[in-house]
Amino acid sequence: MPPPRFLAIEPVGRCNLGCQLCSLQFPRGMALGSGAPLMPWEVFTRLLRAHEAVEELQLEGPGEPLLHPRFFDMVAFAVERGLRVSVSSNCTLLARRRARRLVASGLATLSASLDGATCSTYEAVRTGGRFLSVLRNLLLVRTVRERLGLARPQLRIVTVAMRRNLAELPAIVRLARRLGVREMAVQHFAPRVLRSWDEDPREPVRDFVRAESLLAEDPERVRAYFSRARQAAEECRVRLRLPELRLKEPPEGGPCRGPCGCPNDGLYIDYQGLAMPCCMLGSRAGRRPRLAARALPDQ
């Protein structure tokens, strides 16, 4: 088996929001003190040293990467090793000083989670988030980048499509253009994730996912709004990636067919240093650790 091309690392197992679509619904403001679910610095560095063939590092996961106190050290360490670094964030924590550090860090791509074109839709999904604050933060990153004469980080919007925001997809595309974002990816609740949450009655998001999944929506309505979003993207010159209209469940035990790349081209590693087949399969049904980073030899 060839070595992984990329590492997807979860720096933090906690988030500052309580999103309806996420299993990490911790209370807002919970302190990151001793015993907090943070990837230790030594585990992070040993992982990167142990995978010399890796070309790309993705800092992502259910938790919010910017909560890690050494987030910028992680980016710098990876950039110094010649890796292309990207981060997926809710972008609620990008105050002016952090925005400057983010732009100066060498980060290649910032993917912002934005699930609505209005305050009401966004804030109903991203509990604890403030829609206008996120927009200001993205504009701040763009302004700092332009002031420094840099092309990076590239800004990208990621939207989870659901029944309540389906009609807003074209407006999100137009909003992306106004923010200076040239790429937008629309995702769906993955079928395998739906199944794993269905099998675990402890998951607080189960009912939300069942109610909001586009699999329960009229296919003609989905097709119509996807078409309008595609037209808006052409008009705004935004690169838009839409999911299949009707997703199919992969064979039991078979690989996922999608843009993620895990586990075929890369490894997803949680904050404990344990490798998993996918960042979305964190439940009892999907967790299959393959690697303990703490057991790696020093290099």
N, C-alpha and C positions, 0 to 999 in steps of 0.2 A: 504494500500500500504506500503510495507516495506521501511525502511529508505535507502537512497542511500549508495552504497558500496564505491563509489569514487566521488570526486569532480574534474571536469575539469574547471580550472579557467583561464581566459584571463587577465593577469596582465596589458597588454598594448594594446590599440587600434590603434597602429601605428607601422610601420616597417621601417627599414633603407634601405630596398631594394624596388624595383618597379617591382616585379615579374609579368610576362605576364599572369600567371594563377590565380592571386589574385586580389580581388577587392580593396585592400589597396594599390593603386599605388600612394603613396604620394611622393613628391620630396625627393630625398636623402638629408641628412644633415639637415632636418627640426628640429629645436630646440625643446626640450621637456621642455618648460617653463610653465608659469602659464596657466591654462586652457587646458593643455595637457591631452590626453585621458589615464590617469593612474588610476588604481584601488587604492583608498585611503587605507592606511595601516589599519586604524580602520575598514574599511569594510572587508578587508581580514581576520583580526583576528576574527571578530565577526562571519563571515561565518564558520570558522573552529570550533569555540567554539559552534556554534549552531548545528553542525552536528557531534555529538560525536561518532556515529556509523561508521563514514567514516574510511576506512582503507588505502586509497590511494589518493594522490593529484597529478593531472596532470596539469602542468603549460604549457599552449599551446594557440592556437588560431591563427587568421590571423596576429596578431601583433607579434613582436619579444620580448619574455619575458625578455631577457637580457638588454633591454632598460630601464626596470624599475629600478630606483635608489635604491630600497630596495629589489631587487630580492634575494640576498643572505640572507637577513633577513627573507624573506618569506620561503625559503628552511629551514633555521634553526628553525623557529617557528614550521613548520609542522613536522620536524624530531623530535624535542623535545616532540611533542605530540604523537610520535610513528607511524607516517604515513610514508608509502613508497612514496617517491617523485620522479617524473620523469618530464623531460622538453623536449619540442620539439623546436628546434632552427635552424636557418640558419647557425649558427656557424661561422659567420663572425666577431664577436666581442670578440672572446676568445684570447686576448693577454696573455702574460705569467702570469701576476699577477692574472688575472681573471681565467685562467686555474687552477692555484694553489688553489684559493678559491673554485672553482667548485669541485675539487677533494676532498678537505677537508671539504666540506659542509655537507656531508652525503647523497648527491644526489644518488639515486639508478640507474637511467637510463638517458642517454643523447641520444635523437633521433635527428639525423642530416639530414636535407633535402639535398638530392643530386640527381639531375635529369639528370645527364649525366656522362660519363666516359672521356669526353674531355672538354677542355676549351671552344671550340666553342659552343657545345651543352648546357653545363651548363650555360654559361654567356648569351646566347641568351634567356634562360628561366628566370633565376634569375638576372634580370637587376640590375646592380650595384654591384653584387657579383663578387668575384675573385676566380676562381676554385682552383688555386694552394694555395691561402691563406687559404681556407677552409680545404684543405688536410693537410697543415702544422698545423693548429689549432687542428685538430683531432689527429694528431700524437703527438702534444704537450700534450694534455690531457692524452693520453696513456702513454707517457714517465713519466709525473708527477705521475700518478697513480702507475706505476711500481716502481718508485724511492721511493715512500712512502710505498710500500708493500701492497697496497690496491687492492681489487677486484672490487671496485666500483668507479665511475659510470660505469655500463655496457654501451658499445657503440653500437648504433643501427643506421642503415641507412634507411631512408624512401624515396622512389622514386615514383613520380607521373608518371605513364606510359602514354605515348602519342605517336603519330605517329613519331615525330622527334627523339625520344630517344629509340624507340622499339628495334632497332638493337643493341643498346649499353647495353641492360640489362645484357647479360652475362659478358661483360667487367666491369660493375658496381659491379657485384658479386665478380669478381676477385680482383677488386680494394678494396672492403670491406675487403677481407682477408688480403691484404697487409697492410691495416691500422689497423689490429688487431680487426676488427669488426666481430662478430660471428652471428649477426642477421640482416636480411634485410627484409623490408616489402615493397611490391609494391602495389600501390593504383591506382585507376582509378578515372576519373571524375565521381562522383556519378550521376545517372540518375535524381534524384530529384533536385540536384543542377543545372544540365543542364537545367531542365525545369524552375526553378525559375529565372535563368539568362536570359533565352529566353523571359520570360514574362516581364522583366525589361529592356527597351531599354537604360537605363542610364548606365548599367554595361559596363565598358570599356573592360572587358575580354571576352565578349560574342563571338565575332568573332574568337578570339584565341581558345576558348574552342571548338567551332563548328569545326574548321579546324583540331584541334589536337586530338580530342576524338578518342579512339580506336573503338568506335561504328561505325565510318565511315571507318575503315580499313578492309582490306581483312581478314576474320576470319582465313584462313589457314596461312597467314603470322604471325598473332598474335600467333597462336598455335605453329608455328615453333620456334619463338623466346622465347616464354615461356618455351618450351621444352629445348632449349639450355641454358637458364638461370637456369633451374632446374638441368641440368647436371653439369653446372659450380658450382652450390651450393654444389652438392654432392662431387665433386672433391676437393673443397676448404673447406668443412666442415662448411659451412655457413648455418644457418637455414633461409630458404627462404619462405616467404608467398606471394603467387601470388593471384590476384583477379580472379573471375570467368571470363571465356573467353567472355561470353556475359551476361552482367548484365541485370536484369529485373527491371522494375519500380514497387516499392511497391504499394499496393492499396492506393487510395487517403485517407489520414488520418490515414493510417495504420503504424505500427512500421517498422523501417528499420531492415533488416536482415543482420547483419554484425558484425565485431569484435569491433566496437566502444563501444557499451553498453549504449549510451544515446538514449532515456531518461529512459530506463528500469532499469538499475543498477546504474545510476549515474546522476548527474546534470552538465550541462554546464552553467557557469556563466560568463557573459561578464564583462568588466572593470568597468561598471557602477553598478555592483551588481545585474543585471537582469538575471534571469534564462531563458534559451532558450532550445528548444528541441534538438538542434544540433549546433555544432560550424560552420558547413558549410551552415547553413540556416540563414545567416545574412541579407538577403535582405528583402524587404517589404513583400514578399510572405511567408517568413518563420519565421519571428520574432514573438514569442509569449511569452512575459515575464510572469513568474509565481511567481516571488519572488523579492521583493525589499530588498536587504541586509541592507540598512540603517534603515529599519523599524524593524529589529530584535532587541529584547531586549538585553541589555548588560548581559553577563554571566561571 
